[in-house]
Amino acid sequence: MSYNTLPIAVDAFGTDEGPSVVVQGVADSELPILLVGPEKILIPMVKASKASGRIEVVNADDIIGSEDHPFTAFRTKKNSSMMVAIKLAKDGKAAGVLSSGNTGAFMVGATMILGRLPHVSRPAAAIPVPNTSGHSLLLDAGASTDCTPADLVNFAVMGLKYVELVWNVSNPKVGLLSIGEEETKGTKIAKRAHQILKESGINFIGNVQGNDLARSVADVVVTDGFTGNVALKVAEGFAALMEMIVKNEIKRAPLNEKLAAWALYPFFKRIKKRFDWQEYGGGSLLGVNGNVVIAHGKSGRRAIASATRLCGELAVTDLLRGMEGSLKKHYKLVSNAGNETDEEIRADEAVKPADVEC
């Protein structure tokens, strides 16, 4: 990846393994980095790395822990490594920002400090999900649990532009995650969003089901953050289960089968790589006015390197301006979707009992 823009701001604290793996990961990314955290801890680590010329330490004395409440952390820990990293992007000193720390605090900080893109009321976490031909982009994967039809339509518009610019897919197919293929299936929120997307002019293929995530049915799969996060965790759990089953079966196998498995090791390794979340490193927070990547708290060196490269890729593809243009173009579409919650829709469509003469 060619890179001719500003450095990436990286929160050095938040991973379960500590800041040393973050230093190693950003060094492996081969990108210019603004590494944020207590300089007395980070400077010796950076000097010991092979990439000290590309990594500049920005001091921040405070750290947001996993136990901190998101809004409290945002209000009271302005000088934390996470909030300082976000502010570097806000001030135009960094092309994007990455953190593997407290996800809630990171999303609150990114939304409040960077602001939202035009016509976006809720951001979405976009995560690649492996399928038979590559990946689908699932959003929302957990950023916004209570969504309106307008939010789901916005997610489709932003996800489509992401896949176009970052993955170089022309005319991406967009599907709406539901409990059946028929447009009458799903919550009232989903059904209303389905109707708007159907008339939108984008390449909307209709409803897709949970088992379609593993098939090359849609390039973009749209849902609310609650459903998306559950679907993502189930998929990750089954991938881990399959790996454990294969390992256990090989251990119990007779010698001839173990030798056959050894011969197939490169094959197994390629399959594992397809399902390995560390290959992409993190998810993109779409809808905020900045290139924001959320890495997993259990990220190791390779995951941090992948997430840093992803953040750099978002910057060089100018994803922000692309999404901004698409959101403005589809503003009427989104406004027609409405901002009702599921509860409000139920209230609007409730049948009032008629007066009965006794």
N, C-alpha and C positions, 0 to 999 in steps of 0.2 A: 504494500500500500504506500503510494507516494503521499507525503505529508508536508504541506507548506502553509501551515496556519499556526495559531497560538498553541501553547502547551495545554495539557490536560491537568486540571486540578484534582488531586486524589487525597481523600481522607485516609491517613495512614493508620487510623485506629478503628476497630470494629470487628475484625476477623477473630475467630476463636483461637487462631494460632499466633496472634500478636503482630506487631508492626514489621517484624523481620521478613515475613513472607510477602508483605505488601511491597517492601523495598525490592525484594528479589523479583517479584512479578512485574513491577513497573520498569525495572531494569531490562527484563526480558522483552518487554513490549517494543523497545527501540524507538520510543516516542519521547519528545521533550515533556517533562513532568514538573508540576508544582506540587511538592509533597508537603501536606499540611499536618502539623502536630507539634508537640514539645520538641524544640530544636536540640535540647541537650540529649534527648534519646535518639533522634533521627540522624543528626549530623554524623556521628561515628559510624552508623550503619551505612549511610550513603557513601561515605569516604571509603569504606571497605568493599563497596560494590564495584563492578567493572564499568559502571555507567554514571559515575559522579559528575561528569561533564554535562550530562543531559538532565540531571535531577537537581532542582533548586528547592531547598527546604524553606517553607513559610511557617513561622512560629505561631502556634496556638496553644495556650496553656491548659485549656479545659478539654474534657473528653465526655461525650455522651455515651452512657452505658446502655446495655440491652434492657435494663429494668426501668429506665427513665420513661416517664409519660411523654408522648410526642409533643403535645402543645406546651407542657411545662418546660421541656428541654429547649424548645424553640424560643420561649420567652426569657428563660433564665440563663441559658448557656450560649450567649452570643459569641463568645470567644472560644467556642469549642472547635475542634479540628473539622467537624462536619459543616458547621455554619460558616466558618471562615472559607472553606473550600467552595461552598455555594456562592458566597459573596465575590470570590475571585472571578467566577463566571459572570455574575451580574455586572461587575465593574469592567468587563471586557478584557480582563487579564488572562483569561483561560477560555479555550474553545469548548470546553465541556467539563463536567464534574462527575466523579465516581466515588461511591462509598459502599462499604460492606457492613456498615454499622446498623444501628437501630432503624429499621425500615420505615416505621411510622414517622419517626422524627425527621428522617431524610425526605420523605414525601411532603410532610408539612413544611419543612424549611425550603425545599425547592419550589413549592407552589407559592408560598408567601413571599419569598425573596425575589424569585425570578418572574413571578406572575404567570398568567395563563395566556395562551394564544387566543386570537379573536374568536368569540362565540363558544368557547369551551368553558363549561361549568365544572366538570370533573375530569381529572387526568386518568390515564389508563396505563397499566404496566403491560408491556408487550414482550412476550416470551416465545422463542422458537420451539416448536414441538416437532420431533422427528416423525416422518411418514415414509411411505414406500419409495418416494422419488426424491426426498430431501427433507424439507421442513415446511410447516405451516406456521403462520404468526398468530398466536392466541392472545387476544386482548378483550377484556381486561383480566389479568391474572391475579388481581388482589388489591389494586389501589382504591377502587371505588365500589363498595358493596351495594349501595342503594342507588340504582340508576333509573333514569327516565328514558322514554323512547328517544328523545333528542340526544341523550348521552350515547346510546347504542349506535345511532346513526353517525354521530361524530367519531366514535371509535372506528366504524367502518371506513369513513373518509380518511382518517389518519393512518390506519393500518394499510389501506390501499396504497397511499403515497409512500409509506415506509418500504413496502415490498417492491414498489416500482424503482425507488431511488437507491436503496441499500442492497437489495438482492437482485436488481436489474431484471425484474420480471415484468414483461409488458402485458397490459390489460389483465391484472390479477383477478382471480375469482374470489368472491366474498361470500361466505356462508354465515348464517346465524345459528348458534348452538341452541338446540331445543330438544324436546322429548319425542319428536316425530318429524317426518319429512313434510307432512301436510301443513299448509300455512295456518290452519285452524288450531294447531297444537301449540302448547306453551302457555306462559303467563300472559296476562293482558298487556303488560309492557312489551313483551317479545312480539306478540301478534300485531300490535300497533307499529312497532319498529319494522316488522316484516313488510307491512303494507307500504310504508314510506320507501323502504329500500327497493321494493319491487318496482316502484314507479320512478326511481331515481335516475335511471340511465346508466348507472354503474354496472359492472359485470356481476350482478347479484344472482347466485344460483339457488337461493332459497334456504330452507332450514337444513342443517346438518346435525347428526346425532353424535353421541359420545364415541361410538365405535368408528365413526368416520374420521376421527382425529388421526388415526394410524394409517389412513388411506389418503391418497393424493386427490382428495375431493375438492378442497378449497385452499387457496393460498393464504387467505385471511379468514380467521374464525372469530366471530364477535359474540361476546356475552357480557354479563355483569361480573363484577369482581368476586362476588361470593361463589357463583357457579364456576367461573374460570379457575379460581384458586383450587377448588375441590377437584376439578377435572385434571388440573396440572399435577396435584399431589398424588392422585390415584395413578396417573400415567407413570410418574416417577417411582411410585411404590411397586408397580408391576414390573418395571424394568429392573429394579433392584432384586425383586423376587426371582425373576428368570435367571439372573446372574447367579444367585445363591443356589438355585436348583441345579444348574449346569455344573457348578463347582462341586456340590455334594454328590451328584451322580458320578462324576469323574472319580472322586475319592473312593466310592464304593465299587467302582467298576473293576473287572478282572484286568490282568496285565495287558492282554491284547487290545482291549478297548481303550486303556490308558495310552497305549502307544498310538492308537488311531487319533485320539484326542490331541496328543502332542503334535502329530502331523498336521492337524487342523488348527493349531494355535494361531497362525496368522489370520485365518478366517474368523475365529472367535474375537480376536483383537480388533478387527475392522468393525464387527458388529457392535462390540462394546463402545467403540469410539462414536458410532452413530447415536448412541443413547447417552453419551457422557455430557452432562451439563457444563462441565469445565471447558468444553470446546468453545462454547459461546460466552461463558463467564458470568453473564448477568442479563437483566432485562432493561429495556429502555422505557423511561417514564415519558409517555407522549401526552401532549396537551399543555405542558409548561413551556415557557419562553426560554428554553435553554436545552443543550444536549446533556441529558441526565441518564446515567446508567447505575442501576442498583445491582450490586453483587451480593451473593449469598454470604451469610455470616460464617459458614464453614469453608469459605474459599481458601484454597491453597495458592501456591506460587503460580501454577498454570492457569487457574481460574482468574486470578488478578490480571495476569498478562493478557488473557483473552478479552476480559471486560474492558481493559484500558484500550486495546486495539479497537474494540467496538465503539467506544466513545470517540476515538479519533476518526473512525469511519463515518460516524454520524455528522461530524463537523465538515469533513471534506466533501460529502455529498450534498451539503447545504439542505439537510432535511427540514430544518425549521422553516425556511422560506417556502419550501415546497408544500409543507402541510398548511402553512398560513394561507397560501394562495388557494389551496383546495377547500379549506374551511370557509373562506370568503365566497368562493364560487358556489358552494353548496349551502350557503346560509339560509336561503329560503326553504330548501329541503329540510334542514334541521329545525327551523322554526315551525314548519308544518308538522313535525313529529310531536311537538308538544313537550311540556316539562312536567306532566302529571306523574305522580308516584303511583305505584300499584294500588295503594289504599284509596287515593283520590279517584282513580279510574273505576274502582269497584263502587265507590260512592256515587259517581256520576251515572253508572249504568245500573244501579240498583232499581228493582221494580217495586214501586210503592203499592201497598195493598189498596184495592179499591174500596170505597164505602159500600157496605152491604146492609141492605134493609132487613131487619129481623121481623 
